[in-house]
Amino acid sequence: YALLTSLYKYGYHTSALNQLQAVLTCKIADPTAPMYYGLPTCVPMSDATFSVVTSMYTMGGFFGSLSANIVMDRYGRKGASRLSAVLTAVGSAVFGLSSSVGPLILGRFLVGLAAGLGICLCPIYLSEIAPVKIRGNLGSRCFLLAIVIGIMVTQGMGFGLATPRQWRFVLLISSGISIFQYFSSPFVVESPSYLNRKGLVDQEKLAIHRLWGKIHDVLRTDPKEQDSEEPLLPDSDSATERQSAVRQPAMTIPQLFASTELRRPLLTIIAAMTSQQISGINAVLYYSNDILSKSLPELAS
Protein backbone atom coordinates (compact mmCIF):
# COMPACT_ATOMS: atom_id res chain seq x y z
CA TYR A 1 0.00 0.00 0.00
CA ALA A 2 2.70 2.49 0.98
CA LEU A 3 4.56 1.82 -2.28
CA LEU A 4 1.46 2.18 -4.46
CA THR A 5 0.74 5.49 -2.71
CA SER A 6 3.83 6.86 -4.46
CA LEU A 7 2.30 6.05 -7.84
CA TYR A 8 -1.06 7.44 -6.74
CA LYS A 9 0.63 10.73 -5.85
CA TYR A 10 2.43 10.73 -9.19
CA GLY A 11 -0.93 10.77 -10.96
CA TYR A 12 -2.35 13.13 -8.33
CA HIS A 13 0.25 15.83 -8.93
CA THR A 14 0.38 15.27 -12.68
CA SER A 15 -3.08 16.77 -12.93
CA ALA A 16 -3.28 18.77 -9.68
CA LEU A 17 -2.71 22.19 -11.23
CA ASN A 18 -4.98 21.55 -14.20
CA GLN A 19 -8.15 22.29 -12.24
CA LEU A 20 -6.49 24.99 -10.15
CA GLN A 21 -4.91 27.11 -12.89
CA ALA A 22 -7.66 29.73 -13.07
CA VAL A 23 -7.90 30.36 -9.32
CA LEU A 24 -4.17 29.99 -8.72
CA THR A 25 -3.22 32.59 -11.33
CA CYS A 26 -5.96 35.08 -10.26
CA LYS A 27 -8.02 34.64 -13.42
CA ILE A 28 -10.83 33.77 -11.04
CA ALA A 29 -10.48 35.85 -7.89
CA ASP A 30 -12.58 36.89 -4.92
CA PRO A 31 -12.21 40.69 -4.58
CA THR A 32 -14.04 40.64 -1.26
CA ALA A 33 -11.42 38.39 0.38
CA PRO A 34 -7.91 38.94 -1.02
CA MET A 35 -6.44 37.14 2.02
CA TYR A 36 -7.50 33.90 3.68
CA TYR A 37 -5.88 32.71 6.91
CA GLY A 38 -3.04 35.16 6.31
CA LEU A 39 -2.30 33.89 2.77
CA PRO A 40 -3.31 35.46 -0.55
CA THR A 41 -6.17 33.72 -2.29
CA CYS A 42 -4.15 33.63 -5.52
CA VAL A 43 -0.69 34.28 -6.91
CA PRO A 44 -0.69 36.61 -9.95
CA MET A 45 1.26 35.16 -12.86
CA SER A 46 1.15 34.99 -16.63
CA ASP A 47 0.54 31.83 -18.64
CA ALA A 48 4.28 31.60 -19.32
CA THR A 49 5.10 31.78 -15.61
CA PHE A 50 2.45 29.18 -14.83
CA SER A 51 4.00 26.93 -17.48
CA VAL A 52 7.39 27.26 -15.76
CA VAL A 53 5.83 26.31 -12.42
CA THR A 54 4.09 23.32 -14.00
CA SER A 55 7.21 22.14 -15.83
CA MET A 56 9.20 22.03 -12.59
CA TYR A 57 7.32 18.80 -11.85
CA THR A 58 8.80 17.21 -14.97
CA MET A 59 12.24 18.64 -14.21
CA GLY A 60 12.14 17.24 -10.68
CA GLY A 61 10.95 13.90 -12.02
CA PHE A 62 13.93 13.77 -14.38
CA PHE A 63 16.45 14.15 -11.56
CA GLY A 64 14.44 11.92 -9.24
CA SER A 65 14.40 9.04 -11.71
CA LEU A 66 18.12 9.46 -12.43
CA SER A 67 18.93 9.16 -8.74
CA ALA A 68 16.46 6.34 -8.02
CA ASN A 69 19.02 3.57 -8.47
CA ILE A 70 21.44 5.21 -6.01
CA VAL A 71 18.74 5.84 -3.40
CA MET A 72 17.27 2.33 -3.62
CA ASP A 73 20.70 0.72 -3.42
CA ARG A 74 21.80 2.82 -0.46
CA TYR A 75 18.62 2.91 1.62
CA GLY A 76 16.65 -0.05 0.31
CA ARG A 77 13.15 -0.10 -1.12
CA LYS A 78 11.60 0.85 2.22
CA GLY A 79 14.03 3.73 2.74
CA ALA A 80 13.39 5.01 -0.77
CA SER A 81 9.66 4.95 -0.08
CA ARG A 82 10.17 7.03 3.05
CA LEU A 83 12.30 9.55 1.19
CA SER A 84 9.65 9.84 -1.52
CA ALA A 85 7.02 10.46 1.17
CA VAL A 86 9.12 13.14 2.86
CA LEU A 87 9.81 14.97 -0.41
CA THR A 88 6.13 14.92 -1.36
CA ALA A 89 5.01 16.06 2.08
CA VAL A 90 7.48 18.95 2.16
CA GLY A 91 6.94 19.93 -1.48
CA SER A 92 3.15 19.87 -1.22
CA ALA A 93 3.22 21.87 2.01
CA VAL A 94 5.56 24.48 0.53
CA PHE A 95 3.35 24.79 -2.54
CA GLY A 96 0.15 24.89 -0.53
CA LEU A 97 1.46 27.63 1.76
CA SER A 98 3.15 29.73 -0.93
CA SER A 99 2.40 33.39 -1.48
CA SER A 100 4.79 33.99 -4.40
CA VAL A 101 6.13 32.24 -7.48
CA GLY A 102 9.48 31.20 -5.97
CA PRO A 103 8.08 28.82 -3.33
CA LEU A 104 5.64 27.48 -5.90
CA ILE A 105 8.56 26.48 -8.12
CA LEU A 106 10.45 24.94 -5.20
CA GLY A 107 7.46 22.96 -3.97
CA ARG A 108 6.63 21.71 -7.45
CA PHE A 109 10.24 20.63 -8.01
CA LEU A 110 10.37 18.69 -4.72
CA VAL A 111 7.15 16.89 -5.58
CA GLY A 112 8.64 16.05 -8.97
CA LEU A 113 11.73 14.59 -7.30
CA ALA A 114 9.49 12.33 -5.22
CA ALA A 115 7.44 11.32 -8.26
CA GLY A 116 10.53 10.42 -10.28
CA LEU A 117 11.81 8.29 -7.41
CA GLY A 118 8.44 6.64 -6.79
CA ILE A 119 7.75 5.77 -10.41
CA CYS A 120 11.05 3.88 -10.57
CA LEU A 121 10.72 2.32 -7.13
CA CYS A 122 7.23 0.83 -7.24
CA PRO A 123 7.44 -1.42 -10.33
CA ILE A 124 10.79 -2.81 -9.18
CA TYR A 125 9.60 -3.51 -5.65
CA LEU A 126 6.37 -5.14 -6.83
CA SER A 127 8.28 -7.35 -9.26
CA GLU A 128 10.70 -8.44 -6.56
CA ILE A 129 8.06 -9.44 -4.01
CA ALA A 130 5.37 -10.85 -6.31
CA PRO A 131 5.09 -14.58 -7.05
CA VAL A 132 6.51 -15.50 -10.44
CA LYS A 133 3.16 -16.39 -11.99
CA ILE A 134 1.62 -12.95 -11.44
CA ARG A 135 4.75 -10.79 -11.35
CA GLY A 136 4.26 -9.11 -14.74
CA ASN A 137 0.52 -8.56 -14.38
CA LEU A 138 0.81 -7.22 -10.84
CA GLY A 139 3.50 -4.71 -11.72
CA SER A 140 1.96 -3.36 -14.92
CA ARG A 141 -1.69 -3.28 -13.83
CA CYS A 142 -1.18 -1.87 -10.34
CA PHE A 143 1.31 0.62 -11.78
CA LEU A 144 -1.14 2.09 -14.29
CA LEU A 145 -4.20 1.77 -12.06
CA ALA A 146 -2.63 3.75 -9.21
CA ILE A 147 -1.57 6.56 -11.57
CA VAL A 148 -4.98 6.80 -13.25
CA ILE A 149 -6.79 6.81 -9.90
CA GLY A 150 -4.55 9.66 -8.76
CA ILE A 151 -5.40 11.68 -11.87
CA MET A 152 -9.12 10.96 -11.47
CA VAL A 153 -9.17 11.90 -7.78
CA THR A 154 -7.41 15.24 -8.21
CA GLN A 155 -9.68 16.14 -11.13
CA GLY A 156 -12.72 15.28 -9.04
CA MET A 157 -11.44 17.27 -6.07
CA GLY A 158 -11.07 20.28 -8.35
CA PHE A 159 -14.84 20.50 -8.80
CA GLY A 160 -15.29 21.31 -5.13
CA LEU A 161 -11.96 22.83 -4.13
CA ALA A 162 -11.01 24.93 -7.16
CA THR A 163 -12.06 28.15 -5.45
CA PRO A 164 -9.99 31.16 -4.30
CA ARG A 165 -10.33 30.14 -0.67
CA GLN A 166 -9.98 26.37 -0.92
CA TRP A 167 -7.51 25.53 -3.70
CA ARG A 168 -4.64 25.15 -1.23
CA PHE A 169 -6.38 22.17 0.37
CA VAL A 170 -5.68 20.10 -2.76
CA LEU A 171 -1.95 20.38 -2.02
CA LEU A 172 -2.25 20.11 1.77
CA ILE A 173 -4.28 16.90 1.44
CA SER A 174 -1.44 15.42 -0.59
CA SER A 175 0.97 16.42 2.14
CA GLY A 176 -1.21 14.66 4.70
CA ILE A 177 -1.33 11.49 2.61
CA SER A 178 2.47 11.53 2.37
CA ILE A 179 2.84 11.91 6.13
CA PHE A 180 0.57 8.90 6.57
CA GLN A 181 2.66 6.99 4.03
CA TYR A 182 5.84 7.76 5.96
CA PHE A 183 4.51 6.52 9.29
CA SER A 184 2.97 3.42 7.71
CA SER A 185 6.21 2.47 5.91
CA PRO A 186 7.58 0.41 8.88
CA PHE A 187 4.86 -2.14 8.09
CA VAL A 188 6.23 -2.58 4.55
CA VAL A 189 8.38 -5.68 4.08
CA GLU A 190 11.82 -4.95 2.67
CA SER A 191 12.63 -6.61 -0.66
CA PRO A 192 14.37 -9.99 -0.16
CA SER A 193 16.45 -9.19 -3.23
CA TYR A 194 17.90 -6.09 -1.60
CA LEU A 195 18.56 -7.92 1.66
CA ASN A 196 20.28 -10.71 -0.25
CA ARG A 197 22.56 -8.26 -2.02
CA LYS A 198 23.55 -6.71 1.29
CA GLY A 199 24.29 -10.11 2.84
CA LEU A 200 21.54 -9.74 5.48
CA VAL A 201 20.60 -13.42 5.45
CA ASP A 202 18.51 -13.47 8.64
CA GLN A 203 16.49 -10.44 7.61
CA GLU A 204 16.07 -11.92 4.15
CA LYS A 205 14.59 -15.13 5.59
CA LEU A 206 12.26 -13.10 7.80
CA ALA A 207 11.10 -11.04 4.82
CA ILE A 208 10.50 -14.19 2.76
CA HIS A 209 8.50 -15.67 5.62
CA ARG A 210 6.35 -12.54 5.91
CA LEU A 211 5.78 -12.38 2.16
CA TRP A 212 5.29 -16.00 1.17
CA GLY A 213 4.87 -17.96 4.41
CA LYS A 214 6.87 -20.59 6.26
CA ILE A 215 6.10 -23.40 3.85
CA HIS A 216 7.25 -21.34 0.92
CA ASP A 217 10.43 -20.50 2.81
CA VAL A 218 11.30 -24.14 3.29
CA LEU A 219 10.17 -25.64 0.00
CA ARG A 220 11.35 -23.05 -2.48
CA THR A 221 12.79 -25.46 -5.04
CA ASP A 222 11.51 -23.87 -8.26
CA PRO A 223 14.51 -22.34 -10.08
CA LYS A 224 12.34 -19.58 -11.52
CA GLU A 225 11.07 -18.74 -8.04
CA GLN A 226 14.59 -18.70 -6.67
CA ASP A 227 15.57 -16.32 -9.42
CA SER A 228 12.82 -13.97 -8.21
CA GLU A 229 15.17 -12.93 -5.41
CA GLU A 230 17.74 -11.63 -7.85
CA PRO A 231 17.78 -7.83 -7.94
CA LEU A 232 16.40 -5.90 -10.87
CA LEU A 233 18.99 -3.14 -10.50
CA PRO A 234 22.77 -3.49 -10.33
CA ASP A 235 24.42 -2.85 -6.97
CA SER A 236 26.66 0.19 -6.97
CA ASP A 237 28.51 -0.97 -3.84
CA SER A 238 31.08 -3.74 -3.88
CA ALA A 239 29.27 -7.07 -3.41
CA THR A 240 30.68 -10.14 -1.78
CA GLU A 241 33.00 -12.41 -3.75
CA ARG A 242 30.34 -15.07 -3.93
CA GLN A 243 27.74 -12.74 -5.39
CA SER A 244 30.25 -11.21 -7.80
CA ALA A 245 31.13 -14.64 -9.12
CA VAL A 246 27.50 -15.53 -9.79
CA ARG A 247 26.11 -12.30 -11.20
CA GLN A 248 27.11 -10.81 -14.49
CA PRO A 249 28.43 -7.25 -14.47
CA ALA A 250 25.99 -4.47 -15.18
CA MET A 251 25.65 -3.50 -18.84
CA THR A 252 26.74 0.01 -19.75
CA ILE A 253 24.83 2.32 -22.09
CA PRO A 254 27.27 1.82 -25.03
CA GLN A 255 27.06 -1.94 -24.55
CA LEU A 256 23.29 -1.72 -24.55
CA PHE A 257 23.21 0.05 -27.91
CA ALA A 258 25.85 -2.30 -29.34
CA SER A 259 24.03 -5.48 -28.30
CA THR A 260 22.27 -7.10 -31.25
CA GLU A 261 20.03 -9.15 -28.94
CA LEU A 262 18.68 -6.09 -27.13
CA ARG A 263 18.54 -3.74 -30.11
CA ARG A 264 15.00 -4.59 -31.15
CA PRO A 265 13.39 -4.31 -27.67
CA LEU A 266 15.42 -1.14 -27.06
CA LEU A 267 14.15 0.47 -30.25
CA THR A 268 10.61 -0.64 -29.42
CA ILE A 269 10.76 1.06 -26.03
CA ILE A 270 12.28 4.22 -27.48
CA ALA A 271 9.60 4.38 -30.18
CA ALA A 272 6.81 3.86 -27.63
CA MET A 273 8.12 6.55 -25.27
CA THR A 274 8.74 8.98 -28.12
CA SER A 275 5.23 8.44 -29.50
CA GLN A 276 3.76 9.07 -26.07
CA GLN A 277 5.50 12.45 -25.84
CA ILE A 278 4.69 13.46 -29.41
CA SER A 279 1.02 12.59 -28.87
CA GLY A 280 0.68 15.63 -26.62
CA ILE A 281 -0.65 13.77 -23.59
CA ASN A 282 1.24 16.09 -21.24
CA ALA A 283 -0.62 19.10 -22.62
CA VAL A 284 -3.91 17.32 -21.96
CA LEU A 285 -3.02 16.44 -18.38
CA TYR A 286 -1.51 19.83 -17.54
CA TYR A 287 -3.60 22.36 -19.48
CA SER A 288 -6.81 20.71 -20.72
CA ASN A 289 -9.07 22.89 -18.55
CA ASP A 290 -7.54 26.11 -19.86
CA ILE A 291 -7.57 24.88 -23.46
CA LEU A 292 -11.19 23.74 -23.33
CA SER A 293 -12.35 26.89 -21.54
CA LYS A 294 -10.94 28.99 -24.38
CA SER A 295 -12.34 26.68 -27.06
CA LEU A 296 -15.77 26.39 -25.43
CA PRO A 297 -16.25 29.63 -23.47
CA GLU A 298 -20.03 29.24 -23.21
CA LEU A 299 -19.64 25.92 -21.38
CA ALA A 300 -16.79 27.19 -19.23
CA SER A 301 -18.83 30.10 -18.01
C-alpha positions in Angstrom: 0.0 0.0 0.0 2.7 2.5 1.0 4.6 1.8 -2.3 1.5 2.2 -4.5 0.7 5.5 -2.7 3.8 6.9 -4.5 2.3 6.1 -7.8 -1.1 7.4 -6.7 0.6 10.7 -5.9 2.4 10.7 -9.2 -0.9 10.8 -11.0 -2.3 13.1 -8.3 0.2 15.8 -8.9 0.4 15.3 -12.7 -3.1 16.8 -12.9 -3.3 18.8 -9.7 -2.7 22.2 -11.2 -5.0 21.5 -14.2 -8.1 22.3 -12.2 -6.5 25.0 -10.1 -4.9 27.1 -12.9 -7.7 29.7 -13.1 -7.9 30.4 -9.3 -4.2 30.0 -8.7 -3.2 32.6 -11.3 -6.0 35.1 -10.3 -8.0 34.6 -13.4 -10.8 33.8 -11.0 -10.5 35.8 -7.9 -12.6 36.9 -4.9 -12.2 40.7 -4.6 -14.0 40.6 -1.3 -11.4 38.4 0.4 -7.9 38.9 -1.0 -6.4 37.1 2.0 -7.5 33.9 3.7 -5.9 32.7 6.9 -3.0 35.2 6.3 -2.3 33.9 2.8 -3.3 35.5 -0.6 -6.2 33.7 -2.3 -4.1 33.6 -5.5 -0.7 34.3 -6.9 -0.7 36.6 -9.9 1.3 35.2 -12.9 1.1 35.0 -16.6 0.5 31.8 -18.6 4.3 31.6 -19.3 5.1 31.8 -15.6 2.5 29.2 -14.8 4.0 26.9 -17.5 7.4 27.3 -15.8 5.8 26.3 -12.4 4.1 23.3 -14.0 7.2 22.1 -15.8 9.2 22.0 -12.6 7.3 18.8 -11.9 8.8 17.2 -15.0 12.2 18.6 -14.2 12.1 17.2 -10.7 10.9 13.9 -12.0 13.9 13.8 -14.4 16.4 14.2 -11.6 14.4 11.9 -9.2 14.4 9.0 -11.7 18.1 9.5 -12.4 18.9 9.2 -8.7 16.5 6.3 -8.0 19.0 3.6 -8.5 21.4 5.2 -6.0 18.7 5.8 -3.4 17.3 2.3 -3.6 20.7 0.7 -3.4 21.8 2.8 -0.5 18.6 2.9 1.6 16.6 -0.1 0.3 13.1 -0.1 -1.1 11.6 0.9 2.2 14.0 3.7 2.7 13.4 5.0 -0.8 9.7 4.9 -0.1 10.2 7.0 3.0 12.3 9.5 1.2 9.6 9.8 -1.5 7.0 10.5 1.2 9.1 13.1 2.9 9.8 15.0 -0.4 6.1 14.9 -1.4 5.0 16.1 2.1 7.5 19.0 2.2 6.9 19.9 -1.5 3.1 19.9 -1.2 3.2 21.9 2.0 5.6 24.5 0.5 3.4 24.8 -2.5 0.1 24.9 -0.5 1.5 27.6 1.8 3.2 29.7 -0.9 2.4 33.4 -1.5 4.8 34.0 -4.4 6.1 32.2 -7.5 9.5 31.2 -6.0 8.1 28.8 -3.3 5.6 27.5 -5.9 8.6 26.5 -8.1 10.5 24.9 -5.2 7.5 23.0 -4.0 6.6 21.7 -7.4 10.2 20.6 -8.0 10.4 18.7 -4.7 7.1 16.9 -5.6 8.6 16.0 -9.0 11.7 14.6 -7.3 9.5 12.3 -5.2 7.4 11.3 -8.3 10.5 10.4 -10.3 11.8 8.3 -7.4 8.4 6.6 -6.8 7.7 5.8 -10.4 11.1 3.9 -10.6 10.7 2.3 -7.1 7.2 0.8 -7.2 7.4 -1.4 -10.3 10.8 -2.8 -9.2 9.6 -3.5 -5.7 6.4 -5.1 -6.8 8.3 -7.3 -9.3 10.7 -8.4 -6.6 8.1 -9.4 -4.0 5.4 -10.8 -6.3 5.1 -14.6 -7.1 6.5 -15.5 -10.4 3.2 -16.4 -12.0 1.6 -12.9 -11.4 4.7 -10.8 -11.4 4.3 -9.1 -14.7 0.5 -8.6 -14.4 0.8 -7.2 -10.8 3.5 -4.7 -11.7 2.0 -3.4 -14.9 -1.7 -3.3 -13.8 -1.2 -1.9 -10.3 1.3 0.6 -11.8 -1.1 2.1 -14.3 -4.2 1.8 -12.1 -2.6 3.7 -9.2 -1.6 6.6 -11.6 -5.0 6.8 -13.3 -6.8 6.8 -9.9 -4.5 9.7 -8.8 -5.4 11.7 -11.9 -9.1 11.0 -11.5 -9.2 11.9 -7.8 -7.4 15.2 -8.2 -9.7 16.1 -11.1 -12.7 15.3 -9.0 -11.4 17.3 -6.1 -11.1 20.3 -8.3 -14.8 20.5 -8.8 -15.3 21.3 -5.1 -12.0 22.8 -4.1 -11.0 24.9 -7.2 -12.1 28.2 -5.5 -10.0 31.2 -4.3 -10.3 30.1 -0.7 -10.0 26.4 -0.9 -7.5 25.5 -3.7 -4.6 25.1 -1.2 -6.4 22.2 0.4 -5.7 20.1 -2.8 -2.0 20.4 -2.0 -2.3 20.1 1.8 -4.3 16.9 1.4 -1.4 15.4 -0.6 1.0 16.4 2.1 -1.2 14.7 4.7 -1.3 11.5 2.6 2.5 11.5 2.4 2.8 11.9 6.1 0.6 8.9 6.6 2.7 7.0 4.0 5.8 7.8 6.0 4.5 6.5 9.3 3.0 3.4 7.7 6.2 2.5 5.9 7.6 0.4 8.9 4.9 -2.1 8.1 6.2 -2.6 4.6 8.4 -5.7 4.1 11.8 -5.0 2.7 12.6 -6.6 -0.7 14.4 -10.0 -0.2 16.5 -9.2 -3.2 17.9 -6.1 -1.6 18.6 -7.9 1.7 20.3 -10.7 -0.2 22.6 -8.3 -2.0 23.6 -6.7 1.3 24.3 -10.1 2.8 21.5 -9.7 5.5 20.6 -13.4 5.4 18.5 -13.5 8.6 16.5 -10.4 7.6 16.1 -11.9 4.1 14.6 -15.1 5.6 12.3 -13.1 7.8 11.1 -11.0 4.8 10.5 -14.2 2.8 8.5 -15.7 5.6 6.3 -12.5 5.9 5.8 -12.4 2.2 5.3 -16.0 1.2 4.9 -18.0 4.4 6.9 -20.6 6.3 6.1 -23.4 3.8 7.2 -21.3 0.9 10.4 -20.5 2.8 11.3 -24.1 3.3 10.2 -25.6 0.0 11.3 -23.1 -2.5 12.8 -25.5 -5.0 11.5 -23.9 -8.3 14.5 -22.3 -10.1 12.3 -19.6 -11.5 11.1 -18.7 -8.0 14.6 -18.7 -6.7 15.6 -16.3 -9.4 12.8 -14.0 -8.2 15.2 -12.9 -5.4 17.7 -11.6 -7.8 17.8 -7.8 -7.9 16.4 -5.9 -10.9 19.0 -3.1 -10.5 22.8 -3.5 -10.3 24.4 -2.9 -7.0 26.7 0.2 -7.0 28.5 -1.0 -3.8 31.1 -3.7 -3.9 29.3 -7.1 -3.4 30.7 -10.1 -1.8 33.0 -12.4 -3.7 30.3 -15.1 -3.9 27.7 -12.7 -5.4 30.2 -11.2 -7.8 31.1 -14.6 -9.1 27.5 -15.5 -9.8 26.1 -12.3 -11.2 27.1 -10.8 -14.5 28.4 -7.2 -14.5 26.0 -4.5 -15.2 25.6 -3.5 -18.8 26.7 0.0 -19.8 24.8 2.3 -22.1 27.3 1.8 -25.0 27.1 -1.9 -24.6 23.3 -1.7 -24.5 23.2 0.1 -27.9 25.9 -2.3 -29.3 24.0 -5.5 -28.3 22.3 -7.1 -31.2 20.0 -9.2 -28.9 18.7 -6.1 -27.1 18.5 -3.7 -30.1 15.0 -4.6 -31.2 13.4 -4.3 -27.7 15.4 -1.1 -27.1 14.1 0.5 -30.3 10.6 -0.6 -29.4 10.8 1.1 -26.0 12.3 4.2 -27.5 9.6 4.4 -30.2 6.8 3.9 -27.6 8.1 6.5 -25.3 8.7 9.0 -28.1 5.2 8.4 -29.5 3.8 9.1 -26.1 5.5 12.4 -25.8 4.7 13.5 -29.4 1.0 12.6 -28.9 0.7 15.6 -26.6 -0.7 13.8 -23.6 1.2 16.1 -21.2 -0.6 19.1 -22.6 -3.9 17.3 -22.0 -3.0 16.4 -18.4 -1.5 19.8 -17.5 -3.6 22.4 -19.5 -6.8 20.7 -20.7 -9.1 22.9 -18.6 -7.5 26.1 -19.9 -7.6 24.9 -23.5 -11.2 23.7 -23.3 -12.3 26.9 -21.5 -10.9 29.0 -24.4 -12.3 26.7 -27.1 -15.8 26.4 -25.4 -16.2 29.6 -23.5 -20.0 29.2 -23.2 -19.6 25.9 -21.4 -16.8 27.2 -19.2 -18.8 30.1 -18.0 
